[in-house]
Amino acid sequence: MLFSINFILISISILISVAFYTILERKILSYMQIRKGPNKVGYLGLLQPFSDAIKLFNKNLISLESMNFSLSYLTPSLSLLTMIIMIPIISFNSYSLMDNKHNMLYFFILSSMGVYFILLIGWSSNSKYCHLGSIRSVAQMISYEVSFFMIILFIVILSQSYLFSQMEESQMLMYFFWGNWFMLFMWLMSCLAETNRSPFDFAEGESELVSGFNVEYMGGWFALIFLAEYMSMLILSMISTIMFFKTMKTIISMMILLMISIILIWVRSTFPRFRYDMLMKLSWKIFLPLSMILIIFPLLFHSLYI
Protein backbone atom coordinates (compact mmCIF):
# COMPACT_ATOMS: atom_id res chain seq x y z
CA MET A 1 0.00 0.00 0.00
CA LEU A 2 2.82 2.38 0.92
CA PHE A 3 4.64 1.50 -2.32
CA SER A 4 1.48 2.28 -4.36
CA ILE A 5 0.96 5.65 -2.64
CA ASN A 6 4.63 6.64 -3.11
CA PHE A 7 4.58 5.50 -6.74
CA ILE A 8 1.39 7.48 -7.53
CA LEU A 9 2.69 10.63 -5.83
CA ILE A 10 6.07 10.49 -7.59
CA SER A 11 4.41 9.74 -10.97
CA ILE A 12 2.04 12.72 -10.59
CA SER A 13 4.98 14.95 -9.58
CA ILE A 14 7.02 13.92 -12.62
CA LEU A 15 4.01 14.44 -14.94
CA ILE A 16 3.64 17.97 -13.54
CA SER A 17 7.38 18.52 -13.98
CA VAL A 18 7.01 17.40 -17.63
CA ALA A 19 4.38 20.14 -18.09
CA PHE A 20 6.76 22.78 -16.72
CA TYR A 21 9.64 21.28 -18.74
CA THR A 22 7.69 21.98 -21.94
CA ILE A 23 7.16 25.62 -20.92
CA LEU A 24 10.88 25.84 -20.07
CA GLU A 25 11.74 24.59 -23.56
CA ARG A 26 9.39 27.05 -25.25
CA LYS A 27 10.79 29.93 -23.18
CA ILE A 28 14.43 29.02 -23.86
CA LEU A 29 13.82 28.57 -27.60
CA SER A 30 11.86 31.84 -27.83
CA TYR A 31 14.52 33.93 -26.06
CA MET A 32 17.23 32.35 -28.22
CA GLN A 33 15.19 33.43 -31.26
CA ILE A 34 14.66 36.94 -29.74
CA ARG A 35 10.93 36.64 -29.06
CA LYS A 36 8.75 36.32 -25.97
CA GLY A 37 7.22 32.86 -26.16
CA PRO A 38 4.08 31.92 -24.17
CA ASN A 39 3.36 34.76 -21.70
CA LYS A 40 -0.44 35.25 -21.54
CA VAL A 41 -1.96 32.25 -19.74
CA GLY A 42 -1.26 32.65 -16.02
CA TYR A 43 1.71 34.51 -14.54
CA LEU A 44 4.45 34.73 -17.22
CA GLY A 45 2.65 31.98 -19.16
CA LEU A 46 3.20 29.31 -16.47
CA LEU A 47 -0.29 27.84 -16.98
CA GLN A 48 0.18 27.49 -20.77
CA PRO A 49 1.04 23.72 -20.71
CA PHE A 50 -2.08 22.97 -18.65
CA SER A 51 -4.32 24.89 -21.05
CA ASP A 52 -2.66 23.04 -23.97
CA ALA A 53 -3.32 19.70 -22.24
CA ILE A 54 -7.01 20.57 -21.68
CA LYS A 55 -7.32 21.64 -25.33
CA LEU A 56 -5.68 18.45 -26.66
CA PHE A 57 -7.63 16.02 -24.49
CA ASN A 58 -10.93 17.75 -25.38
CA LYS A 59 -10.38 17.31 -29.12
CA ASN A 60 -12.32 14.67 -31.03
CA LEU A 61 -10.26 11.72 -32.26
CA ILE A 62 -10.68 11.17 -36.00
CA SER A 63 -9.88 7.62 -37.12
CA LEU A 64 -9.14 6.67 -40.71
CA GLU A 65 -10.93 3.65 -42.15
CA SER A 66 -7.60 2.00 -42.92
CA MET A 67 -6.25 2.40 -39.37
CA ASN A 68 -5.87 -0.51 -36.98
CA PHE A 69 -8.18 0.86 -34.28
CA SER A 70 -7.12 -1.28 -31.32
CA LEU A 71 -3.38 -0.66 -31.80
CA SER A 72 -3.88 3.05 -32.60
CA TYR A 73 -5.75 3.57 -29.33
CA LEU A 74 -3.39 1.37 -27.30
CA THR A 75 0.17 2.20 -28.39
CA PRO A 76 0.35 5.94 -27.40
CA SER A 77 -0.74 5.07 -23.85
CA LEU A 78 1.67 2.10 -23.71
CA SER A 79 4.59 4.33 -24.72
CA LEU A 80 3.79 6.65 -21.79
CA LEU A 81 3.23 3.67 -19.45
CA THR A 82 6.73 2.37 -20.26
CA MET A 83 8.22 5.67 -19.09
CA ILE A 84 6.11 5.66 -15.90
CA ILE A 85 7.25 2.11 -15.06
CA MET A 86 10.87 3.40 -15.05
CA ILE A 87 10.16 5.78 -12.15
CA PRO A 88 10.44 3.24 -9.25
CA ILE A 89 14.09 2.41 -10.04
CA ILE A 90 15.29 6.02 -9.55
CA SER A 91 16.46 6.81 -6.02
CA PHE A 92 14.99 10.13 -4.88
CA ASN A 93 15.86 9.67 -1.21
CA SER A 94 17.97 7.10 0.64
CA TYR A 95 16.57 4.28 -1.52
CA SER A 96 14.51 3.70 -4.65
CA LEU A 97 10.99 2.26 -4.62
CA MET A 98 12.16 -0.88 -6.40
CA ASP A 99 15.65 -1.47 -5.06
CA ASN A 100 16.84 -4.64 -6.82
CA LYS A 101 20.31 -5.71 -7.94
CA HIS A 102 19.70 -5.05 -11.64
CA ASN A 103 18.20 -1.55 -11.79
CA MET A 104 20.39 -0.48 -14.71
CA LEU A 105 19.49 -3.55 -16.78
CA TYR A 106 15.81 -2.95 -15.96
CA PHE A 107 16.15 0.63 -17.24
CA PHE A 108 17.92 -0.48 -20.43
CA ILE A 109 15.28 -3.14 -21.21
CA LEU A 110 12.40 -0.70 -20.72
CA SER A 111 14.07 2.02 -22.80
CA SER A 112 14.62 -0.54 -25.58
CA MET A 113 10.91 -1.43 -25.52
CA GLY A 114 10.11 2.11 -26.71
CA VAL A 115 11.34 1.05 -30.18
CA TYR A 116 8.47 -1.42 -30.56
CA PHE A 117 5.81 1.10 -29.57
CA ILE A 118 7.09 3.69 -32.08
CA LEU A 119 7.09 1.00 -34.78
CA LEU A 120 3.51 0.02 -33.86
CA ILE A 121 2.41 3.68 -33.79
CA GLY A 122 3.68 4.13 -37.36
CA TRP A 123 2.43 0.79 -38.67
CA SER A 124 -1.07 0.83 -37.13
CA SER A 125 -1.96 4.19 -38.68
CA ASN A 126 -1.51 2.70 -42.18
CA SER A 127 0.03 5.90 -43.55
CA LYS A 128 3.20 5.96 -45.62
CA TYR A 129 4.55 9.03 -43.78
CA CYS A 130 3.95 7.43 -40.37
CA HIS A 131 5.44 4.15 -41.49
CA LEU A 132 8.54 5.76 -42.96
CA GLY A 133 9.01 7.90 -39.85
CA SER A 134 8.72 4.88 -37.56
CA ILE A 135 11.21 2.87 -39.65
CA ARG A 136 13.69 5.75 -39.46
CA SER A 137 13.18 5.98 -35.72
CA VAL A 138 13.69 2.23 -35.18
CA ALA A 139 16.90 2.20 -37.28
CA GLN A 140 18.19 5.23 -35.38
CA MET A 141 17.32 3.93 -31.90
CA ILE A 142 18.73 0.44 -32.53
CA SER A 143 21.96 1.96 -33.88
CA TYR A 144 22.51 4.18 -30.84
CA GLU A 145 21.41 1.56 -28.31
CA VAL A 146 24.66 -0.33 -28.98
CA SER A 147 26.90 2.55 -27.85
CA PHE A 148 24.23 3.42 -25.23
CA PHE A 149 24.70 0.02 -23.60
CA MET A 150 28.49 0.17 -23.89
CA ILE A 151 28.52 3.44 -21.91
CA ILE A 152 26.20 1.88 -19.30
CA LEU A 153 28.58 -1.09 -19.10
CA PHE A 154 31.51 1.32 -18.60
CA ILE A 155 29.81 2.85 -15.53
CA VAL A 156 28.75 -0.60 -14.27
CA ILE A 157 32.37 -1.83 -14.41
CA LEU A 158 33.57 1.28 -12.56
CA SER A 159 31.00 0.82 -9.79
CA GLN A 160 31.02 -3.03 -9.88
CA SER A 161 27.21 -3.07 -9.67
CA TYR A 162 24.00 -2.58 -11.66
CA LEU A 163 22.43 -0.95 -8.60
CA PHE A 164 22.06 2.85 -8.51
CA SER A 165 22.74 3.06 -4.77
CA GLN A 166 26.05 1.21 -5.30
CA MET A 167 26.94 3.66 -8.09
CA GLU A 168 26.39 6.50 -5.61
CA GLU A 169 28.64 4.82 -3.03
CA SER A 170 31.36 4.28 -5.66
CA GLN A 171 31.49 8.05 -6.22
CA MET A 172 32.08 8.98 -2.56
CA LEU A 173 35.64 10.19 -3.25
CA MET A 174 35.27 11.44 -6.83
CA TYR A 175 32.50 11.81 -9.40
CA PHE A 176 32.71 9.52 -12.44
CA PHE A 177 32.48 12.71 -14.53
CA TRP A 178 36.10 13.62 -13.72
CA GLY A 179 38.26 11.85 -16.28
CA ASN A 180 35.19 10.59 -18.18
CA TRP A 181 33.83 13.85 -19.56
CA PHE A 182 34.13 12.54 -23.14
CA MET A 183 32.03 9.52 -22.13
CA LEU A 184 29.41 11.92 -20.71
CA PHE A 185 29.41 13.80 -24.04
CA MET A 186 28.84 10.53 -25.95
CA TRP A 187 26.11 9.55 -23.45
CA LEU A 188 24.24 12.85 -23.91
CA MET A 189 24.45 12.57 -27.69
CA SER A 190 23.11 9.00 -27.47
CA CYS A 191 20.29 10.26 -25.22
CA LEU A 192 19.32 12.81 -27.87
CA ALA A 193 19.30 10.09 -30.54
CA GLU A 194 17.32 7.70 -28.28
CA THR A 195 14.61 10.31 -27.64
CA ASN A 196 14.50 11.44 -31.31
CA ARG A 197 15.46 14.98 -30.36
CA SER A 198 17.13 17.56 -32.60
CA PRO A 199 19.63 17.36 -34.30
CA PHE A 200 18.64 13.67 -34.60
CA ASP A 201 14.88 14.18 -35.10
CA PHE A 202 14.64 12.20 -38.36
CA ALA A 203 11.49 10.41 -37.21
CA GLU A 204 9.74 13.81 -37.18
CA GLY A 205 11.42 15.34 -40.22
CA GLU A 206 8.87 18.10 -40.93
CA SER A 207 10.44 19.04 -44.25
CA GLU A 208 9.92 15.62 -45.83
CA LEU A 209 7.64 13.56 -43.51
CA VAL A 210 5.07 16.22 -42.46
CA SER A 211 5.33 15.19 -38.78
CA GLY A 212 6.80 11.71 -38.93
CA PHE A 213 5.33 8.69 -37.17
CA ASN A 214 2.66 10.74 -35.31
CA VAL A 215 1.20 12.65 -38.28
CA GLU A 216 -2.15 10.79 -38.09
CA TYR A 217 -2.40 11.16 -34.31
CA MET A 218 -4.29 14.13 -32.90
CA GLY A 219 -5.72 15.31 -29.60
CA GLY A 220 -5.19 12.93 -26.69
CA TRP A 221 -3.13 10.50 -28.80
CA PHE A 222 -0.61 13.22 -29.65
CA ALA A 223 -0.55 14.43 -26.04
CA LEU A 224 0.35 10.93 -24.78
CA ILE A 225 3.18 10.56 -27.33
CA PHE A 226 4.36 14.08 -26.46
CA LEU A 227 4.32 13.30 -22.71
CA ALA A 228 6.26 10.05 -23.26
CA GLU A 229 9.00 11.88 -25.18
CA TYR A 230 9.49 14.61 -22.59
CA MET A 231 9.25 12.20 -19.66
CA SER A 232 11.98 10.07 -21.24
CA MET A 233 14.18 13.19 -21.49
CA LEU A 234 13.66 13.95 -17.79
CA ILE A 235 14.28 10.35 -16.72
CA LEU A 236 17.46 10.18 -18.81
CA SER A 237 18.61 13.45 -17.20
CA MET A 238 18.03 11.92 -13.74
CA ILE A 239 19.92 8.73 -14.63
CA SER A 240 22.75 10.79 -16.17
CA THR A 241 23.06 12.69 -12.88
CA ILE A 242 23.26 9.44 -10.88
CA MET A 243 25.72 7.83 -13.32
CA PHE A 244 28.20 10.70 -13.57
CA PHE A 245 27.48 13.01 -10.60
CA LYS A 246 26.74 10.53 -7.79
CA THR A 247 23.22 11.38 -6.62
CA MET A 248 20.08 13.53 -6.84
CA LYS A 249 19.80 14.19 -3.09
CA THR A 250 21.72 17.48 -2.80
CA ILE A 251 21.07 20.99 -4.10
CA ILE A 252 24.21 20.82 -6.28
CA SER A 253 23.05 17.59 -7.92
CA MET A 254 19.60 19.10 -8.56
CA MET A 255 21.32 22.05 -10.25
CA ILE A 256 23.32 19.57 -12.38
CA LEU A 257 20.06 17.77 -13.26
CA LEU A 258 18.52 21.08 -14.34
CA MET A 259 21.63 21.92 -16.38
CA ILE A 260 21.55 18.55 -18.21
CA SER A 261 17.82 19.02 -18.93
CA ILE A 262 18.51 22.51 -20.33
CA ILE A 263 21.41 21.20 -22.48
CA LEU A 264 19.01 18.73 -24.15
CA ILE A 265 16.84 21.73 -25.11
CA TRP A 266 19.75 24.04 -25.94
CA VAL A 267 21.07 21.65 -28.60
CA ARG A 268 17.75 21.94 -30.46
CA SER A 269 18.09 25.71 -30.89
CA THR A 270 21.79 25.59 -31.82
CA PHE A 271 22.37 22.75 -34.30
CA PRO A 272 20.63 21.99 -37.60
CA ARG A 273 19.37 18.49 -38.41
CA PHE A 274 21.98 15.94 -39.50
CA ARG A 275 21.89 14.07 -42.76
CA TYR A 276 20.74 10.49 -42.20
CA ASP A 277 24.00 8.96 -43.48
CA MET A 278 25.94 11.24 -41.09
CA LEU A 279 23.76 9.99 -38.22
CA MET A 280 24.59 6.35 -38.99
CA LYS A 281 28.28 7.15 -39.53
CA LEU A 282 28.42 8.91 -36.15
CA SER A 283 26.94 5.83 -34.44
CA TRP A 284 28.74 2.93 -36.13
CA LYS A 285 32.08 4.54 -37.10
CA ILE A 286 32.71 6.96 -34.21
CA PHE A 287 30.67 6.27 -31.06
CA LEU A 288 30.79 2.46 -31.15
CA PRO A 289 34.58 2.09 -31.74
CA LEU A 290 35.35 4.79 -29.15
CA SER A 291 33.09 3.23 -26.51
CA MET A 292 34.65 -0.20 -27.16
CA ILE A 293 38.15 1.25 -26.78
CA LEU A 294 37.31 3.28 -23.65
CA ILE A 295 35.66 0.31 -21.91
CA ILE A 296 39.06 -1.47 -21.89
CA PHE A 297 40.48 0.99 -19.30
CA PRO A 298 38.13 0.22 -16.36
CA LEU A 299 38.51 -3.51 -17.14
CA LEU A 300 42.30 -3.14 -17.10
CA PHE A 301 42.36 -1.16 -13.84
CA HIS A 302 39.95 -3.59 -12.21
CA SER A 303 42.12 -6.57 -13.17
CA LEU A 304 45.23 -4.81 -11.79
CA TYR A 305 43.36 -4.00 -8.57
CA ILE A 306 42.38 -7.65 -8.12
C-alpha positions as CSV (number, residue, x, y, z in Angstrom):
1,M,0.0,0.0,0.0
2,L,2.8,2.4,0.9
3,F,4.6,1.5,-2.3
4,S,1.5,2.3,-4.4
5,I,1.0,5.7,-2.6
6,N,4.6,6.6,-3.1
7,F,4.6,5.5,-6.7
8,I,1.4,7.5,-7.5
9,L,2.7,10.6,-5.8
10,I,6.1,10.5,-7.6
11,S,4.4,9.7,-11.0
12,I,2.0,12.7,-10.6
13,S,5.0,14.9,-9.6
14,I,7.0,13.9,-12.6
15,L,4.0,14.4,-14.9
16,I,3.6,18.0,-13.5
17,S,7.4,18.5,-14.0
18,V,7.0,17.4,-17.6
19,A,4.4,20.1,-18.1
20,F,6.8,22.8,-16.7
21,Y,9.6,21.3,-18.7
22,T,7.7,22.0,-21.9
23,I,7.2,25.6,-20.9
24,L,10.9,25.8,-20.1
25,E,11.7,24.6,-23.6
26,R,9.4,27.0,-25.2
27,K,10.8,29.9,-23.2
28,I,14.4,29.0,-23.9
29,L,13.8,28.6,-27.6
30,S,11.9,31.8,-27.8
31,Y,14.5,33.9,-26.1
32,M,17.2,32.3,-28.2
33,Q,15.2,33.4,-31.3
34,I,14.7,36.9,-29.7
35,R,10.9,36.6,-29.1
36,K,8.7,36.3,-26.0
37,G,7.2,32.9,-26.2
38,P,4.1,31.9,-24.2
39,N,3.4,34.8,-21.7
40,K,-0.4,35.3,-21.5
41,V,-2.0,32.3,-19.7
42,G,-1.3,32.7,-16.0
43,Y,1.7,34.5,-14.5
44,L,4.5,34.7,-17.2
45,G,2.6,32.0,-19.2
46,L,3.2,29.3,-16.5
47,L,-0.3,27.8,-17.0
48,Q,0.2,27.5,-20.8
49,P,1.0,23.7,-20.7
50,F,-2.1,23.0,-18.6
51,S,-4.3,24.9,-21.1
52,D,-2.7,23.0,-24.0
53,A,-3.3,19.7,-22.2
54,I,-7.0,20.6,-21.7
55,K,-7.3,21.6,-25.3
56,L,-5.7,18.5,-26.7
57,F,-7.6,16.0,-24.5
58,N,-10.9,17.8,-25.4
59,K,-10.4,17.3,-29.1
60,N,-12.3,14.7,-31.0
61,L,-10.3,11.7,-32.3
62,I,-10.7,11.2,-36.0
63,S,-9.9,7.6,-37.1
64,L,-9.1,6.7,-40.7
65,E,-10.9,3.6,-42.1
66,S,-7.6,2.0,-42.9
67,M,-6.2,2.4,-39.4
68,N,-5.9,-0.5,-37.0
69,F,-8.2,0.9,-34.3
70,S,-7.1,-1.3,-31.3
71,L,-3.4,-0.7,-31.8
72,S,-3.9,3.0,-32.6
73,Y,-5.7,3.6,-29.3
74,L,-3.4,1.4,-27.3
75,T,0.2,2.2,-28.4
76,P,0.3,5.9,-27.4
77,S,-0.7,5.1,-23.8
78,L,1.7,2.1,-23.7
79,S,4.6,4.3,-24.7
80,L,3.8,6.6,-21.8
81,L,3.2,3.7,-19.4
82,T,6.7,2.4,-20.3
83,M,8.2,5.7,-19.1
84,I,6.1,5.7,-15.9
85,I,7.3,2.1,-15.1
86,M,10.9,3.4,-15.0
87,I,10.2,5.8,-12.1
88,P,10.4,3.2,-9.2
89,I,14.1,2.4,-10.0
90,I,15.3,6.0,-9.5
91,S,16.5,6.8,-6.0
92,F,15.0,10.1,-4.9
93,N,15.9,9.7,-1.2
94,S,18.0,7.1,0.6
95,Y,16.6,4.3,-1.5
96,S,14.5,3.7,-4.7
97,L,11.0,2.3,-4.6
98,M,12.2,-0.9,-6.4
99,D,15.7,-1.5,-5.1
100,N,16.8,-4.6,-6.8
101,K,20.3,-5.7,-7.9
102,H,19.7,-5.0,-11.6
103,N,18.2,-1.6,-11.8
104,M,20.4,-0.5,-14.7
105,L,19.5,-3.5,-16.8
106,Y,15.8,-2.9,-16.0
107,F,16.2,0.6,-17.2
108,F,17.9,-0.5,-20.4
109,I,15.3,-3.1,-21.2
110,L,12.4,-0.7,-20.7
111,S,14.1,2.0,-22.8
112,S,14.6,-0.5,-25.6
113,M,10.9,-1.4,-25.5
114,G,10.1,2.1,-26.7
115,V,11.3,1.1,-30.2
116,Y,8.5,-1.4,-30.6
117,F,5.8,1.1,-29.6
118,I,7.1,3.7,-32.1
119,L,7.1,1.0,-34.8
120,L,3.5,0.0,-33.9
121,I,2.4,3.7,-33.8
122,G,3.7,4.1,-37.4
123,W,2.4,0.8,-38.7
124,S,-1.1,0.8,-37.1
125,S,-2.0,4.2,-38.7
126,N,-1.5,2.7,-42.2
127,S,0.0,5.9,-43.5
128,K,3.2,6.0,-45.6
129,Y,4.5,9.0,-43.8
130,C,3.9,7.4,-40.4
131,H,5.4,4.1,-41.5
132,L,8.5,5.8,-43.0
133,G,9.0,7.9,-39.8
134,S,8.7,4.9,-37.6
135,I,11.2,2.9,-39.7
136,R,13.7,5.7,-39.5
137,S,13.2,6.0,-35.7
138,V,13.7,2.2,-35.2
139,A,16.9,2.2,-37.3
140,Q,18.2,5.2,-35.4
141,M,17.3,3.9,-31.9
142,I,18.7,0.4,-32.5
143,S,22.0,2.0,-33.9
144,Y,22.5,4.2,-30.8
145,E,21.4,1.6,-28.3
146,V,24.7,-0.3,-29.0
147,S,26.9,2.6,-27.9
148,F,24.2,3.4,-25.2
149,F,24.7,0.0,-23.6
150,M,28.5,0.2,-23.9
151,I,28.5,3.4,-21.9
152,I,26.2,1.9,-19.3
153,L,28.6,-1.1,-19.1
154,F,31.5,1.3,-18.6
155,I,29.8,2.9,-15.5
156,V,28.8,-0.6,-14.3
157,I,32.4,-1.8,-14.4
158,L,33.6,1.3,-12.6
159,S,31.0,0.8,-9.8
160,Q,31.0,-3.0,-9.9
161,S,27.2,-3.1,-9.7
162,Y,24.0,-2.6,-11.7
163,L,22.4,-0.9,-8.6
164,F,22.1,2.9,-8.5
165,S,22.7,3.1,-4.8
166,Q,26.0,1.2,-5.3
167,M,26.9,3.7,-8.1
168,E,26.4,6.5,-5.6
169,E,28.6,4.8,-3.0
170,S,31.4,4.3,-5.7
171,Q,31.5,8.1,-6.2
172,M,32.1,9.0,-2.6
173,L,35.6,10.2,-3.3
174,M,35.3,11.4,-6.8
175,Y,32.5,11.8,-9.4
176,F,32.7,9.5,-12.4
177,F,32.5,12.7,-14.5
178,W,36.1,13.6,-13.7
179,G,38.3,11.8,-16.3
180,N,35.2,10.6,-18.2
181,W,33.8,13.9,-19.6
182,F,34.1,12.5,-23.1
183,M,32.0,9.5,-22.1
184,L,29.4,11.9,-20.7
185,F,29.4,13.8,-24.0
186,M,28.8,10.5,-25.9
187,W,26.1,9.6,-23.5
188,L,24.2,12.9,-23.9
189,M,24.5,12.6,-27.7
190,S,23.1,9.0,-27.5
191,C,20.3,10.3,-25.2
192,L,19.3,12.8,-27.9
193,A,19.3,10.1,-30.5
194,E,17.3,7.7,-28.3
195,T,14.6,10.3,-27.6
196,N,14.5,11.4,-31.3
197,R,15.5,15.0,-30.4
198,S,17.1,17.6,-32.6
199,P,19.6,17.4,-34.3
200,F,18.6,13.7,-34.6
201,D,14.9,14.2,-35.1
202,F,14.6,12.2,-38.4
203,A,11.5,10.4,-37.2
204,E,9.7,13.8,-37.2
205,G,11.4,15.3,-40.2
206,E,8.9,18.1,-40.9
207,S,10.4,19.0,-44.2
208,E,9.9,15.6,-45.8
209,L,7.6,13.6,-43.5
210,V,5.1,16.2,-42.5
211,S,5.3,15.2,-38.8
212,G,6.8,11.7,-38.9
213,F,5.3,8.7,-37.2
214,N,2.7,10.7,-35.3
215,V,1.2,12.6,-38.3
216,E,-2.1,10.8,-38.1
217,Y,-2.4,11.2,-34.3
218,M,-4.3,14.1,-32.9
219,G,-5.7,15.3,-29.6
220,G,-5.2,12.9,-26.7
221,W,-3.1,10.5,-28.8
222,F,-0.6,13.2,-29.6
223,A,-0.5,14.4,-26.0
224,L,0.3,10.9,-24.8
225,I,3.2,10.6,-27.3
226,F,4.4,14.1,-26.5
227,L,4.3,13.3,-22.7
228,A,6.3,10.1,-23.3
229,E,9.0,11.9,-25.2
230,Y,9.5,14.6,-22.6
231,M,9.2,12.2,-19.7
232,S,12.0,10.1,-21.2
233,M,14.2,13.2,-21.5
234,L,13.7,14.0,-17.8
235,I,14.3,10.3,-16.7
236,L,17.5,10.2,-18.8
237,S,18.6,13.4,-17.2
238,M,18.0,11.9,-13.7
239,I,19.9,8.7,-14.6
240,S,22.7,10.8,-16.2
241,T,23.1,12.7,-12.9
242,I,23.3,9.4,-10.9
243,M,25.7,7.8,-13.3
244,F,28.2,10.7,-13.6
245,F,27.5,13.0,-10.6
246,K,26.7,10.5,-7.8
247,T,23.2,11.4,-6.6
248,M,20.1,13.5,-6.8
249,K,19.8,14.2,-3.1
250,T,21.7,17.5,-2.8
251,I,21.1,21.0,-4.1
252,I,24.2,20.8,-6.3
253,S,23.0,17.6,-7.9
254,M,19.6,19.1,-8.6
255,M,21.3,22.1,-10.3
256,I,23.3,19.6,-12.4
257,L,20.1,17.8,-13.3
258,L,18.5,21.1,-14.3
259,M,21.6,21.9,-16.4
260,I,21.5,18.6,-18.2
261,S,17.8,19.0,-18.9
262,I,18.5,22.5,-20.3
263,I,21.4,21.2,-22.5
264,L,19.0,18.7,-24.2
265,I,16.8,21.7,-25.1
266,W,19.8,24.0,-25.9
267,V,21.1,21.6,-28.6
268,R,17.7,21.9,-30.5
269,S,18.1,25.7,-30.9
270,T,21.8,25.6,-31.8
271,F,22.4,22.8,-34.3
272,P,20.6,22.0,-37.6
273,R,19.4,18.5,-38.4
274,F,22.0,15.9,-39.5
275,R,21.9,14.1,-42.8
276,Y,20.7,10.5,-42.2
277,D,24.0,9.0,-43.5
278,M,25.9,11.2,-41.1
279,L,23.8,10.0,-38.2
280,M,24.6,6.3,-39.0
281,K,28.3,7.2,-39.5
282,L,28.4,8.9,-36.2
283,S,26.9,5.8,-34.4
284,W,28.7,2.9,-36.1
285,K,32.1,4.5,-37.1
286,I,32.7,7.0,-34.2
287,F,30.7,6.3,-31.1
288,L,30.8,2.5,-31.1
289,P,34.6,2.1,-31.7
290,L,35.3,4.8,-29.1
291,S,33.1,3.2,-26.5
292,M,34.6,-0.2,-27.2
293,I,38.2,1.2,-26.8
294,L,37.3,3.3,-23.6
295,I,35.7,0.3,-21.9
296,I,39.1,-1.5,-21.9
297,F,40.5,1.0,-19.3
298,P,38.1,0.2,-16.4
299,L,38.5,-3.5,-17.1
300,L,42.3,-3.1,-17.1
301,F,42.4,-1.2,-13.8
302,H,39.9,-3.6,-12.2
303,S,42.1,-6.6,-13.2
304,L,45.2,-4.8,-11.8
305,Y,43.4,-4.0,-8.6
306,I,42.4,-7.6,-8.1
